[in-house]
Amino acid sequence: VKVLEWPNIISADIFVPPACTNGYQTQLLVNSFWPWALIFLMAAIYALHAYASRVRSQRLGCAVALRSVCSQTSLFALPLTLVVTFCVVTSSASRIFRTLQLDSFEYDDGTGENVQYLHDDYSFGIAVKHDGDITDAYGRTRAWALGLIALWPAGIPVLYATLLAIAKRAIKHHEPDALSRATHFLWTDYRLAFFWWEPVDLLRRLTLTGFVLLISEEHVLLRPLIALLVSLGWFVGQWALKPFKQPVDNLLAAVANMALTLIFLGVLLVKNCQVSAKVEESIAPLRKSTGSEVCEYYGFGSSADGIFLFVLIFSMVTVLGFVAFSLFELVRRSKLVASILLLRATGKPPELFLNSHTLWHLFLSHIWLTGQDQVAVIKRQMQLCL
């Protein structure tokens, strides 16, 4: 799961260390709002510079220049917003969900009452008292976390999907407009039929890093089970559909999904051993614990270490074998494909777009009686090159 939280390196803790903040709630708010502050700051700087340049160069009225600058700034801020939110959404959402995760500790042996502490920071103090009442401090922090769910884990996928839905016609008909160009970051790497893939993939990442944490600790095996099923289903779907334009991207995505599937399988087996060991210890507390009998049925001893080592080695061998086979297939297919035209800047085939009121990319002028066959050959050859 930590692989999916790689943007944690881009965290507010770098700029505002936890030791400098006044409590966990402040850390949560800073971590959630600093990306938006950065976006607004960059947009404001751009707007001031554009307004000054436009007024000075064109000598327009303030009202006309202001309308023009607002439109220009919106087109500048939208791609910036998409890039920034993409980089921090999993880490921000994970922090929000961890705020709702509590650890229970026994308070009174006689009555069996428990108190609960914040899983992410025990120094926060008691979150839920032994009588079940939520403390005022945690109540405020929890309210902020519930509200921030609408901003990050729920809001960002909805934002991406809404922008793509609005720009759908321009994207599918190769008729770029201002919005499709601004959202280029979301759909440019995918095949035309799967331009909507990014928000769905974001929901998968948020499910694995955040939404599973909403499952109660009483169902400790349900978390890795759901993560395993989601990863397995996504691996099969991604490998079958191949949504990326480039075969290498499809390969990397398949490898990542396979690795996650094997990791969650190992986690589920290890958790199964740990839970069975606790159950056996509670049933026979006076018997000296030698591990889990369930683990022994797997054939790797009574502890979870053997299973973990087996899954680790098996995962590495499987992933490396899959990578080797896929690379062999990529090389083999590349030799069978006819020569095509590639852009020198990107090394990829050009994307042909039609501007508004344009019907064709190229017109081959010829005389019908003497040039029909020759031009038809030229057209077919150019289509093969693209």
N, C-alpha and C positions, 0 to 999 in steps of 0.2 A: 504493500500500500504506500510505503514511503516513496517508491518510484513515482507514483502519481502526484506526489506533493513536492516535486523537484523545485517549483518556484518558491519554496520556503526560504531559499537563499535570498530572495527579494522580499525581505520581511521588514516590518517596522521596528523590530528589535535591533536592527543594525543602527538605525538613526535615533531611536528612543529606547535604550536598554531598560529591561524590567526594573532594575534597581533605581532608575530615575523616575519611575512613574509611581503614582499614588494608588496602588492597589491593582487587583486583577481587572476590575471593571474598566479602569483607564486603559490598560493594555488592550483589552478587547475592542474598545472604541477607536483607539489609535490604529490598531491593526485593520479595522474595518473601513476607516474613513480616509486613511492617508492616500490610497490610490486616487480617490475622487478629488482630494485636495490637489494632488499633483496634476491631474487632468485640467481642473479649473484654472490652476496657475499658468500652465502652458497655454491654454486657450486665451486667457486674459492678456498675456504677453503678446501673443500672435495678433489678437484683435487690436491692441493699442498700436502696434507697429504697422498693421495694415491700414488702420484709420489715418494715422499720421501720414503715411506714404500716399494714400489716395487723395486726401485733402490737399497735400502739398503739390502733387504732380498734376492733378486734373482740376483743381480749384472748384470742386463740387460743393454744393450746399451741405450743411451738417446733416440734415435729415436724409438726403439721398446717399451720402457717404456712409451713414450709420446703417442704413438698410443693406447696402452692398457688403459692408464689413461683417454684419451679422450672418448673412448667408455664407460668406467666404469662411468665416470662423467655424460655422457648423460643419462644413465639409472638411475642415482641418481637424476638428476635435473628434469627429466620429471614428476615423481610422485609429487615432491615438487611443480613444476609449476602448476600442475592440482589442488592441494589442495589450494594453495595460491590464484590462480585466482578464484576458486570457492567461496572462502570466501569474496572476495572484488569486484567481477565483478558487482554486482547490485548497490553497493554504488558508485563505480567509474563511472559507466555508468549514474547513476542518476545525479551525479554532472556535468557531461559533458552536458547532455540534459538540465539541469537547466540553464546552461550558455547561451543557445539559447532562453530561456524564458524571455520575456520583459513585463513590466507593463506600460501602457499608462496613462499619466496625461495631463490634459488640460493646454495648454500654453497660448492661447489667446481666450477669450470668444467671441470676435467679429468675428474672422476669423475661429474659431473652430479648430485651429492647436494644435497638441499634441506633447509632447516629451515623450520619452520612457526611462525607467530605467531598470537596470538589476534586475530581480525578486529575485535572490538569495542574492543580496547585494546592497542595495540602496546607500551605501557610495561609490560605484564605480563611481558614477556620471552619467551624461547623456550618454546614449548609442546611441540613435538616436535623432538627432536634430529636431526642429519643421519643417524644410524644407525637412525632410526625409533623410538627409545625415547621414551616420554612422560615429561616432567619431573615431579618429585614435586608441585610447586606446581600445575601444570595437572591432574595426575591427581586431586588432591583437589577442585579446582574442577569438573572434569568429572563426578566422582561425584555431587557435590551437584546439578549440573544435571540429570543423568539421573534422580535421585530426585525432583526438583521437577517433572519432567514429569508424574508421577503426581498431583501436587497441583494444578497449574494447567491445562495444555492437555488433559490426559486426565481429570482429576478433576472439573473444573467442569461440562463437558457431561454427564458421567455423573450428577452431583448434580442438575442441572436435570431431566434425563430421568427420574430415579428419583422425584423429588418429583411431577412431572406424572403419572407412571404411577400413583402411589398415590392422587392426587387426581382421577384420571380420571372416576370415577363421579360424584362430587359436581359436577364441572365440566359434564359432558355432560348430567346430569339436572337441572341448575339447582337443586341441593340443597346450598347452601354449608355447609361445615363449617370447623373451625378451620384445617385444612391448606390447603384451597382458598382461604380468605381470606388466609392468610399467603403463598401463592404467587401471589396476584393479579397481582403485577408481571410474571410470566412469560407469562400467557395472556390478560390482559384486552384487549389491543389486537387480538387475532386472532379470526377467525370460529371458531365452535364446532368445525367440522370440522378446523381447523388449530391447535388449542390447543397442539400439540406443536412448533410451528414454531421457537420460540426456540432450543432446544438444537441443532437442525439448522443454523440460521443461524449460531450460534456456531461450530460445526465448520467452516463455510465460511470465516469470518473467520480462524480459527486456521490453517486450511490456507494461506490467502493470505499471512499475516503470519509464520508460523512453520514449519509442516511442510515447506514447499517448501525451506527452508534446509537440510534434512537431505539433499537431493540433492547429490551430489558436484560440486565445481567443474569436474570434467572434462566434465560434461554441462551446460555453461553455458546452452545454449538450452532445456534441458528444463524449467528453473524457470519462465521466462515462458510456455512452451507449456502447462504444466499449469495455471498461474494463469489463462491465457486461456480454456482449456477449461472450468475450473470457473466462472469468471465468466460465460461465455456460456451454459452450461447453466443456471446459477442465474437469469440474466436471463430466459431463455425460460420456465423453470418458474414463476418468481414472477409474470411477466406473464400466464401462462395460468391459474394457480390463484387469483391475487389473494387471498392469505391474510388481509390486514388488513380490519378492519371498515369503516374509513373510506376512501373512494376517494382522498383526498389522500395518505394514508399509502402506498397502493399506487403512486401516481404517484411519490412521492419515492423509494421503494425501487427502482422501475424505472429512474428517472433515475440513481441512484447505481450500480446494476449495469451500466447501459449505459456510463456514464463509465469504470468500472473495466475493462470489456471493451475499450473503445477504447484506454485507457492501456496495457493489457498487450499489445494488438496492436502499438502503437507501440514498446514496449520490445522485443518480439520482433524487429521489423524492424531496429531500431537495433543490437541485439546481433548479428543476422545480418551486418550490415555490418562491425561491429567484428571479429567472429571471422574473416570472410573476408579482411579486411585483414591480420590477423596471420598467417593461413595463407599468403597471397601473399607476405608479407615473409619468412617462414621458407623458402619455396621459392626465392625469388630475393633473398637478403640484400644482394647488391651493387647491385641495381637501385634507383634512387631511388624512394622510395615516393610515389605521387601519390594514394593513396586506395585504395578497393576497387573492383574491376571489377564485383563483384556489385551494389554500390550503383548503379552506372551503369545497370544494366538496369532499375532502377525509374524512371529518367528524372529524377532529382533531383541529379545530380552524383555525384562519386566519394566524398563524405563522408556521414556519417549525419545531418548538420545539416539537409539538405534534406528527408529523410524525416521527421525529428522535427517540423519546422515544418509540413509537410503534414498529418501525423496530428493535430497540435495544432489547426490551423485546422478540419480536417474534424470532429474530435471536438466542438469548441465549436459549430459550426454544427448538427451532428446533434443534440446534446443540447438546444440552444435550440429547434430545430424540434420536437423530441419534446415538450418542455415546453409549447410554445405549442399544439400540437395537442391534448395531453391536457387542458390547462386549458379549451380550447374545448369538448371533449367533456363535461367535468365541468359546465360552466355550462349546456350544452344539456340534459343529462340532469336537472339539478336543476330545470329549468323544467317538465319532464314529470312529475315525481314528485308524487303527491298530498300534501297537507298532512299532516304527522305531528306527534305530540306530542314535544317535546324537553324535556329537563331544563334548567332555567335555570342551574344550577351548572356544567354541562359543555357544554351546547349539543348534546348527543347524545341519541338515543333511549334511554329507560330500559331497563335490563337487568332482566328479570323473573325473580326467583328464588323457589323454593318452599322453605320451611323444612321440617324433618322432620315427618312425619305431616300434611302439608298437601296437599290434592289440587287446589285451585283458587285462582286469584288473586283472583277476585271472584265473588260470588253475587248474581244479579239475582232478587230475590224478586217473584213475580207469581202471579196466579190463572190457571190453565191455560186456562179457558174464555174469558176476556175479555182476557187480556194476552199470549197466546202470540206473536202476530204482531208486536206492538209491541216486545216484549223481544228477539225474533230480529233485528229491525232495529237495535236498540240494540247488540246484540252484534256484528253485522257492521260497523257504523260504528266501534265502538271498535277492532276488529281492523284496520280500514283505517288508523286513526290511529296504530297501533303498528307 
